[in-house]
C-alpha cells in the first residue's frame, strides 16, 4: 500500500515536470509546496519500503548472500531508471526551461 502511494506521489511530480514550463499552480507558494512535499514524501516512502525489504531479507537469509543480491538489484534498478531519464532529459527535449523574466504562461 505504501509503495502504491509513493508511486502516485512521484507520478504527480513527473506529470508536473511534463507540463513545464507552465504546470498547474505555477508561480504560487502552494504549488511549490505541493510538488516539493510530494517528492519528499515519495522519497521517504520508497526508502522505507526498501529498508523493510532489506530487513526481511537479512532476517530470512542470515547465512546466505541475500543482502548482496539486494544491493545488486538496487543498483540495477538505479541503472534501469537512469537510462530512460537520461534519454528523456538530454535527447528528446521534452522538458523545457522556464526563465523568470520571460512570460510563457497565459494567466
N, C-alpha and C positions, 0 to 999 in steps of 0.2 A: 504494500500500500504506500509506504514511504517512497519507494522507487518511482511509482507512477506519479505521485505528487511532485517529485523532483523533475521528472520528465516534462510534466505540464508547465512547471515554472520556468524551466530552461527553454521550452518551446516558445513561451511568450517573449522571452528575451531575443530569440532568433527571429521571430516574426517582426519585432520592433526593429531589429537590425536590417531586415529585408525591406522594410518600409522607409528606410533612410533616403534622403535627408529630412523627410517630414513625417515622422511617425505620429501616432495619436498622442496627445498631451505634450507635444514638443514645446520647448521653452517654458515649461511650468515646473514648479518645485515638486508638485505631486507626481508628475510623470517621471521625473528623475528618481524620486524616492521609490516609486513602484518598480522601475527597471532594476535599480541597484538592490532593492530588497529581494526581488525575485531571483536575481543572480546569486546573491549571498545565501539565500535560503536553499536554493538548489545545490549550491556548492557544499553547504554543510550537510544536507541530507544525503547526497551522493557519497561523501566521505564517511558518514556514519554507517551507511549500508555496507560500504567497503570494509570498515572496521569490524562490523558484526560478522561478515562473511569470513574475514581473516581470523577472528577469534574462534569461530566454529571450526574452521579447518585446523587450527592449532590444537583444539581440544580433541578432534577426531583422529588426526594423524600425527600423534606425538613423536613417533619414531621414524616416520617417513618424511619425504621432502615436500609435504603439502604446501608449506609457506613459500618454498622456492617456486613452485608452479603457480601459486597465486601471484607472486611478484612478476613472473614471466608473462602471465596472462594480462596483468595490469599494464605492463609496458607495451605489450602487443596491442591492447585496446587504445593506449595513447597514440601509438603509431597509426592505427586504423582510423582514429578520429582526426589526427593532424593532417593526413594526406588530403582528404576532401576539403578541409578548411583552407589549406594552402591553395588548392585549385580554385575554390570559391572566391577567396580574397584577392589573390595575386594574378590569376589568369583570366577568370570570367568577368571581373569588374562588376559584379552585381551590387556591391556596396559602394555608396557614394559619400564623399566627404562633404561636410557642411561647414561653411565658413561663416562666422557670426556677422560679418559686415555685409554679406550678400543676402538678398531676400529670395529664398527658394519656395517658400510655402505661402499659399494663399490663405489668409485668415478669414 
